[in-house]
Amino acid sequence: MASHGVPARKLLFACLLMALVSQRYIEVARAANSEAHRRLLQTLDCKAACTDRCKAASLNDRCLRACGTCCARCNCVPPGTYGNKELCPCYANMTTHGNRTKCP
């Protein structure tokens, strides 16, 4: 009778271990999915960001239009009124049909 108890214990232990591993896998997958969903929902207020970016521009309307397009596509506007484009690579690398930088 003792010999039958050992395989049953091993089987029970294996089942419990698999249940714990499965539960942990589900928790990790849910956390990753939740974080990805949160990142998708975070969108930049382009109007406010571009107003701040273009406040020193001499051609304010043109700056706001270009900045708004870039912000909508990249969901990013560099801080300040000039420069800092390395903080938003998509914004920095966008060009016009004439191959000039598009974003102010």
N, C-alpha and C positions, 0 to 999 in steps of 0.2 A: 503494500500500500504506500509506503514511503517513496518508492520509485515513481509512482504516478503523480505525486504531489509536486515534484521538482519541475517536470515539463509544464504543468498547469501554472505554476508560479512564474516560470519564464515567459509563458504566453501572456499572462496577465501583465507582467512588467513591460513586455514589448508593446502591448496595446496601450497602456498608460503613457509610455514614452512617446508613441506615435501621436496620441491625442494631445499631449503637451506641445510637441513640435508643430503639429497642425494649427493649434490655437495661436502659437507665437507667429507662425507664418501669416495667418489671417490678420493679426494685429499689425504687423509690419506693412502688409499690403494695404490695409485701410489707412494707416498713417501716411504712406507715400501718396496714395490717391487723394487724400484730403489736402495735402500740401500742394500737389499739382493743381487741384481745383481752386485752391485759395489764390495761387499765383495767376491763374487765368482770370479770376474775378477782379484782381487788382488792376484798375486802369487809371491812367494819369488824367487829371483834369487839364486837357490840352489848352483850353482857353486861358486859364489862369497861368499856366506855365509859359505859354507864348506871350502873354501880356507882359510878364516879368522879363522874359528874354528880349523882347523887342522894345522895351520902354525907352531905350537910348537911340533907337534907329531913326535916321533922318526920313526914310520912307517907311513909316510905321505900318501902313496898310499892306504894302508888299511883303514886309517882314512877317506880319501876322499871318498872311495867306500861306507863305512858304513854310513857316514854322508849323502851322496847323496841319498841313499836308504831311510833313515829316513826322510830327508827333503822332498823328493817326496811324501811320504805317509802322512806326518804331516803338510807340508807347514809351517814349523817352525824350526829354528835352534837357540839354546840359544846363547846369546852374549858371547864373550870372548873365550879363548882357553880351559877352563876347568870349570866345575861346572855350576851354574845358570840354571840347568835343570828344576827347579820348574817353570820357565817361559814358558816352553813348555811341558806340561804333556804328550802329545802323544809321543813326542820324548823321554822323560824320562822313560816311561813305556814300550817301545818296547823291546822285548827280542828275543834271538836266540832260536834255537831248544833245545839247552842245558840249557835254562832258565837263561842265562847270559844277562846283559844289552847289547843291540845291538848298541846303538848310542853313539858316542864318546862325 
